[in-house]
Amino acid sequence: MRSNLTKKFFLVLLIAVLLPVGTAGCYDRWEPDDLAYVLVAGLDKGVTDKLQLTLQMASFRGGGGGQQKDGGGQASATESVTMECPSLFTGINMANITTSKRISLMHTKFIIFSEEMARSEDFKKYINGLPRYREFRKSTHIVVCRGKAADFIEENKTFLSMRPAKAFSLILSQQVRDSFLPRGRFFDFYNDLKSDIQEPVAILGGVNPLKLKQPGDGQRQELLSGGEYLAGEVPRQGGVKRDFFGAAVFRGPKMVGALDGEETRVLGMVTGDLRRGFFTIKDPEKPDCIVALDVRPARKPQIKVNVKRDRPVVDLTLRLEGEILAVQSGVHYEEKENRAVLEEAFEQETKERMDSLVDKCQNEFSSDIFGFGRAAIIHFLTEKEWDNYNWPEKFSTAQVNTKVDFIIRRTGMLLKESPFISEGEEAAE
């Protein structure tokens, strides 16, 4: 009896001695000031090695970088380094020689691939290697850059902000909210890449020359909706040269094309990602004028797929609602009859854009970026039946019927449009 008590005593004593050793250790800790946080990583094809890796890191010099000036006189809040290396992670080790701090991917906002790499067979090799690393966040955004990723990162500067980490996060959250970009998170991209019910899309980036066309430079295009541009082509002057606009379309692990901003907004309507957007259409009563609308979804998109025939039939219905923002012509669209005319005009224009995008994805890209496969797979009991059906091939032959229902809920801050008094004309008493 006494022997058993002695054994229990020594066992408890041993646990009491060893337990604090395992819980109080901090040998592998890193202070925030000991780390160099990579905000953006860019991947191009290498010259002397397989990969050219560009890392853009937050600079904490001068209170967040406010005291440093770049060549343009603008305060620099980041520092960049480019390495030739065999892989992303070896490149990080090699880049450590440029700083006394350990390079970390814990706060990386973007992974940027050049378009050349996204269209090559090497793309899947680097995508497959990312999710294994414990510091890599699945909420990081995937961007495909028109041109070299290193050139894009060189122009990826903050504007109206000296806090680059927050600025880069707000850039995407704001532009996705305005619907000119897809979600582009690695989590969604990787899952779509591995599935056979939906193809992935990524954010499209580019370097903007920041030059507006002058009279005589080219034919003027009238009444554009504002979104018919690709990244790097948006007509603007001022700000930074970095553009995020549109989407890169993939078929499997390979980029096959790009969508402009307006096509990306239509895609957002179908996938349910559209939150809100300002849309401009021709005035149905006076085509030389425009009407601006604030549009948002009224309900989730309704998608039904009939797979009983050799050629699948997809029925797509969108229900949208909106508010009148501006009417140049002065037509009284506040009245019920005129409002119905405006609603029908928006429905028709949106349907035409949607049909055009579906045709482009079926015949040019052969890529189901809409997720119609999600509505088709529910008709199959086993995975083998679904695999034999071969949805990626069936999608290109599918008959897609689209319908748009749009209703104007509000007419803005005006109850009724009143005409201007013409010159030389007195107001009626």
ABEGO torsion letter per residue (X at the ends): XAAAAAAAAAAAAAAAAAAAAAAABAAABBBAAABBBBABBBBBBBAABABBBBBBBBBABGGGGAABBBAAGBBBABBBBBBBBABAAAAAAAAAAABABBBBAAABABBBBBAAAAABAAAAAAAAAAAABAABBAABBBBBBBEBAAAAAAABBBBGBABAAAAAAAAAAAAAAAGABBAGBAAAAAAAAABAABBBBBBBBBBBAGBBBBBGAEBBBBGBAGABBBBGABBBBEEBABBBBEBBBBBEABBAEBBBAAAAAAAAAAAGABABBBBBBBBAABAABBBBBBBBBABBBBBBBBAABABBBBBBBBBBBBBBABBAAGBBAABAAAAAAAAAAAAAAAAAAAAAAAAAAAAAAGBBAAGAAAAAAAABABAAAAAAAGAAAAAAABBBBBBBBBBBABAEABABBBBBBBBGBBBBX
